[in-house]
Every structure is written in structure tokens, then in C-alpha cells.
Amino acid sequence: MTGGQEFRTVVDHAWSADPAHRMRWEKSLAFVRGSSALPLPLCAGLDIGDRTPATAMLEAHFGCRFDTTSVDLDTESLDVATRYPVVTAFEVIEHLYNPLHLLLEIRKTLDPAPTSRLFLSTPAWKPGFLQSPDHFHEMPKRSLAALLSRAGFEIVRNDEFGIRSPFFCLRGVRPMLRCIFEKIRIYELAARR
């Protein structure tokens, strides 16, 4: 294992163990369950990014295997040999220099059926002093809607949720500000035909 990969594995393990991430995954899955368009069980799905515990949760819900991606999402193409009725991209686009490229690639991988869906989540915009140094894009709602439209998606429904427990909010001023501003936006998207 290379030095960089070893570091990434350590970071991913610590990231996966964070209770805030478990809360994100559970709330994201609850949102997905609320879709009225998806027939169950599915034959396959695609979860953008590395395999996480959320991938296993999706597989259990949909009753099928979810493939994951291992390409540079900023510049490389997704494999379009398989078309998917469901694609998920939970908290991915904020880490990309060019999120439009990924959204256009995802559109190519979606099955052409009108019930096919992209479920996407991303942190809501927050003041600069609270933004993550690992995020290139934390977009206001209007900017994100414009990006999704430019990529050929229409918003079927959306929601916003917090990711911190009430106890976290009581730990000081900065945690309290995080509780106010740190929200996740989640979308159910259909490709415009």
C-alpha cells in the first residue's frame, strides 16, 4: 500500500466511524425510501465514489448490488456499458473541481426509463469560517439548482436536514453555529427527456 493510499484508508476509517456520518446515511436512506417512482427490487444500482457502509444500506433496501466508481470523477468517464435505474451521489460533488462533468457522466449511465432516478446530496452553503477545507463547492440553493438544470436534470423533490445531535450543539459557540448552518441538501432528480 502506498503512503497516500495508507493515509486515505486511515482517513476513510475515521470518517466512517463518525456518528454524524451514520446519521447522514440513515436520513439519506429515509429520503430515498420516500420515492414513489422506484419499483422494488431493482436489478442494479450505482453509488458514486468508494464503497461505504451507506452502499451496504442501499443494497439492503433495494435488494440488489450497487456498483461503485474508481475513476477520477473530475476528468474521467463513467462506464456506460451498464445503465442503472438508480444512481446515488451522497456528498460527492462538493469535493470536485468540476461537478458538471460528473453530473453529465451520471446522466449517461441512467437507464432511459422515466422512473430512473439520481439521488444526490451535498452540504448547504455556510459562512466561510465554517466551510470545510476539503470542499471546493458549497453552493447556495439557487446555484445548485442551476447546475442541476444545466446537466439536464429536473428536481422531483428535495429536502434539507441537520447532521448534529442536540448535545453537540451545546459544546460551545462554534458547535452551536455548526448546528445552525451545517445542513445537508438532498435531491431526487430525473433526467430531462
WOFENTA-V185285 format. One record per residue. N is the residue number from 1. RES is the residue in one small letter. BURIAL is I if it has 16 or more other ideal C-beta (glycine too) atoms within 10 Angstrom, else O. D_CENTER is the distance of its C-alpha to the mean C-alpha in whole Angstrom. Layout:
N;RES;BURIAL;D_CENTER + N;RES;BURIAL;D_CENTER
This chain:
1;m;O;27 + 2;t;O;27 + 3;g;O;27 + 4;g;O;24 + 5;q;O;22 + 6;e;O;24 + 7;f;O;23 + 8;r;O;19 + 9;t;O;20 + 10;v;O;21 + 11;v;O;18 + 12;d;O;16 + 13;h;O;18 + 14;a;O;19 + 15;w;O;15 + 16;s;O;15 + 17;a;O;18 + 18;d;O;17 + 19;p;O;17 + 20;a;O;15 + 21;h;I;12 + 22;r;O;14 + 23;m;I;14 + 24;r;I;10 + 25;w;I;10 + 26;e;O;13 + 27;k;I;12 + 28;s;I;9 + 29;l;I;11 + 30;a;O;14 + 31;f;I;12 + 32;v;I;11 + 33;r;O;15 + 34;g;O;16 + 35;s;O;16 + 36;s;O;19 + 37;a;O;19 + 38;l;I;18 + 39;p;O;21 + 40;l;O;21 + 41;p;O;21 + 42;l;I;19 + 43;c;O;21 + 44;a;O;18 + 45;g;I;14 + 46;l;I;12 + 47;d;I;9 + 48;i;I;8 + 49;g;I;9 + 50;d;O;12 + 51;r;O;12 + 52;t;I;12 + 53;p;O;13 + 54;a;I;10 + 55;t;I;11 + 56;a;O;15 + 57;m;I;14 + 58;l;I;12 + 59;e;I;16 + 60;a;O;18 + 61;h;I;17 + 62;f;I;17 + 63;g;O;20 + 64;c;I;19 + 65;r;O;18 + 66;f;I;14 + 67;d;I;15 + 68;t;O;12 + 69;t;I;13 + 70;s;O;15 + 71;v;O;16 + 72;d;O;16 + 73;l;I;13 + 74;d;O;15 + 75;t;O;18 + 76;e;O;18 + 77;s;O;18 + 78;l;I;16 + 79;d;O;19 + 80;v;O;20 + 81;a;O;22 + 82;t;O;20 + 83;r;O;19 + 84;y;I;16 + 85;p;I;16 + 86;v;I;13 + 87;v;I;10 + 88;t;I;6 + 89;a;I;3 + 90;f;I;1 + 91;e;I;4 + 92;v;I;5 + 93;i;I;7 + 94;e;I;9 + 95;h;I;11 + 96;l;I;12 + 97;y;O;16 + 98;n;O;15 + 99;p;I;12 + 100;l;O;14 + 101;h;I;15 + 102;l;I;12 + 103;l;I;12 + 104;l;I;15 + 105;e;I;15 + 106;i;I;12 + 107;r;I;15 + 108;k;O;18 + 109;t;I;16 + 110;l;I;16 + 111;d;I;19 + 112;p;O;21 + 113;a;O;22 + 114;p;O;21 + 115;t;O;19 + 116;s;I;16 + 117;r;I;13 + 118;l;I;9 + 119;f;I;7 + 120;l;I;4 + 121;s;I;4 + 122;t;I;6 + 123;p;I;9 + 124;a;I;12 + 125;w;I;15 + 126;k;I;18 + 127;p;O;21 + 128;g;O;21 + 129;f;O;23 + 130;l;O;20 + 131;q;I;17 + 132;s;O;16 + 133;p;O;18 + 134;d;O;15 + 135;h;I;13 + 136;f;O;15 + 137;h;I;13 + 138;e;I;13 + 139;m;I;14 + 140;p;O;16 + 141;k;O;15 + 142;r;O;18 + 143;s;O;17 + 144;l;I;13 + 145;a;I;15 + 146;a;O;17 + 147;l;I;15 + 148;l;I;13 + 149;s;O;17 + 150;r;O;18 + 151;a;I;16 + 152;g;I;18 + 153;f;I;15 + 154;e;O;16 + 155;i;O;15 + 156;v;O;16 + 157;r;O;15 + 158;n;I;13 + 159;d;I;13 + 160;e;O;13 + 161;f;I;13 + 162;g;I;15 + 163;i;I;14 + 164;r;I;18 + 165;s;O;21 + 166;p;O;24 + 167;f;O;26 + 168;f;I;23 + 169;c;O;24 + 170;l;O;28 + 171;r;O;28 + 172;g;O;29 + 173;v;O;28 + 174;r;O;25 + 175;p;O;23 + 176;m;O;25 + 177;l;O;23 + 178;r;I;20 + 179;c;I;20 + 180;i;O;21 + 181;f;I;18 + 182;e;I;15 + 183;k;I;13 + 184;i;I;10 + 185;r;I;9 + 186;i;I;8 + 187;y;I;9 + 188;e;I;11 + 189;l;I;12 + 190;a;I;15 + 191;a;I;17 + 192;r;O;20 + 193;r;O;23
